[in-house]
Amino acid sequence: MGAKVADKNDSIPWTRKHQPKSFKDVVGQSEAAEALIKFVRDFDRKRSKKKAALLYGPVGCGKTSTVYAVATELGLEVLETNASDFRNADGINSVAGNASRQLSLFSRGKIILIDELDGISGQQDRGGVGAIQDVIEGSAFPVVMTANDPFDKKFSPLRKASAMIEFRQLSSAAVKDALAKVAASEKVKVEDCTLAKLANRSAGDLRGSITDLQLLCSGTGKLTREMVDELSERNRAEEVESALLRVFKTTDVSIAAGAFENVEMQPEECFAWMDENLPSEYKKPEELAEAYDALSRADVFRGRIMRRQHWRLLSYFIQVMTIGTAIAKEKKYDGISVLKQPNRGLKVFIAKARFQKKLDIAEKIAGRLHSPKSAVISDTLPFMKVIFSKEKDKEKLGKIASELDLADEEVEWLTRQG
């Protein structure tokens, strides 16, 4: 446990190495852990009303590690299978079905863990939910499932059969405390404020934070604020790449529609990434043409948003861009995608977007002052930038913005430009 970072045990993921050994060691989820241990202890194949437990909550909040902690506490074996590994009923039954009816070695009891239930989605998984129902009904042992969002309509039968146990998002303080214990055990040199920074960017994902900690400290045994900042920038690119792959590698409308939900990037930047990588991904000319047609239609919405400040059209821009691109192909292309970060195209795109915002603001001011737009751009706008960047009276700025009918995004633009 206290090995140096350069130790040969580096190959062991720290998430596994520092997995809680008891349900009391689970970070920030005491109520959920107690509910799970009660379910497992009280499980009776014939008498229990609920034949399974469904643990749900955000990514990295401790659902899976809690199952292993409870199993260790009660001296049980865990048979784990990932729902996304199985595309149909036969796949699930071949692993979980047989094991759920057989005692383990030395007659130990067991927990049947079906992890990441969200992985069952789309038409290719037809029969998967029914197969899990059969496993639950026929199992001699408690079945535990995990999911980030179990409230999809298709999971309704599983919810009815299960005790629902909620895992809440971990606070940054709880993540920081857990990281501090791991860092101390691994003899990592790190300041308290740096751990806090790493915890704050985790959004409650303890598993992801521990993985980041191991990645950053590998070979050095130390963690600095600069390393955390660099990771944040790298992850930003990794997020958009993951979203692009979900669009490029699917024809499922629901998957494509939600691809960019968690990407913290301006819409025009997402558009530029899509534009840059489409030609290398789509091989058939007719499919590439249809994909670019979808992008051009999305760009029409983007133009309306920028010209008229109709931000309610943003969802249409995103969905036309993602869904239109995804369904432009008959089936996904095989092979590994090598995605490129947009360079010149992105800069030009963003520059045009900023210039358009400048024109929109100038037009509003010109209308109020009854002045030519060109005069506003050359004479008035520079003074407006100074006013909005230097003025401390928020109420006064609010009145000016209201008088000129400026949107929040336009006020922000003036403030940044000063």
Stockholm file with secondary structure:
# STOCKHOLM 1.0

chainA/1-418         MGAKVADKNDSIPWTRKHQPKSFKDVVGQSEAAEALIKFVRDFDRKRSKKKAALLYGPVGCGKTSTVYAVATELGLEVLETNASDFRNADGINSVAGNASRQLSLFSRGKIILIDELDGISGQQDRGGVGAIQDVIEGSAFPVVMTANDPFDKKFSPLRKASAMIEFRQLSSAAVKDALAKVAASEKVKVEDCTLAKLANRSAGDLRGSITDLQLLCSGTGKLTREMVDELSERNRAEEVESALLRVFKTTDVSIAAGAFENVEMQPEECFAWMDENLPSEYKKPEELAEAYDALSRADVFRGRIMRRQHWRLLSYFIQVMTIGTAIAKEKKYDGISVLKQPNRGLKVFIAKARFQKKLDIAEKIAGRLHSPKSAVISDTLPFMKVIFSKEKDKEKLGKIASELDLADEEVEWLTRQG
#=GR chainA/1-418 SS CCCCTTSGGGGSCHHHHTCCSSGGGSTTCHHHHHHHHHHHHHCCTTTCSCCEEEEECSTTSSHHHHHHHHHHHHTCEEEEEEGGGCCSHHHHIIIIIHHTTSCCGGGCCEEEEEECGGGCCSGGGTTHHHHHHHHHHHCSSCEEEEESCCCSGGGHHHHHTEEEEECCCCCHHHHHHHHHHHHHHTTCEECHHHHHHHHHTTTTCHHHHHHHHHHHHTTTCEECHHHHHHHHHHHHHHHHHHHHHHHHTCCCHHHHHTTTTTCCSCHHHHHHHHHHHHHHHCCSHHHHHHHHHHHHHHHHHHHHHHHHCCGGGHHHHHHHHHHHHHTTSSSCCCSCCCCCCCCHHHHHHHHHHHHHHHHHHHHHHHHHHTCCHHHIIIIIHHHHHHHHHHCCCHHHHHHHHHHHTCCHHHHHHHHHHC
#=GC SS_cons         CCCCTTSGGGGSCHHHHTCCSSGGGSTTCHHHHHHHHHHHHHCCTTTCSCCEEEEECSTTSSHHHHHHHHHHHHTCEEEEEEGGGCCSHHHHIIIIIHHTTSCCGGGCCEEEEEECGGGCCSGGGTTHHHHHHHHHHHCSSCEEEEESCCCSGGGHHHHHTEEEEECCCCCHHHHHHHHHHHHHHTTCEECHHHHHHHHHTTTTCHHHHHHHHHHHHTTTCEECHHHHHHHHHHHHHHHHHHHHHHHHTCCCHHHHHTTTTTCCSCHHHHHHHHHHHHHHHCCSHHHHHHHHHHHHHHHHHHHHHHHHCCGGGHHHHHHHHHHHHHTTSSSCCCSCCCCCCCCHHHHHHHHHHHHHHHHHHHHHHHHHHTCCHHHIIIIIHHHHHHHHHHCCCHHHHHHHHHHHTCCHHHHHHHHHHC
//
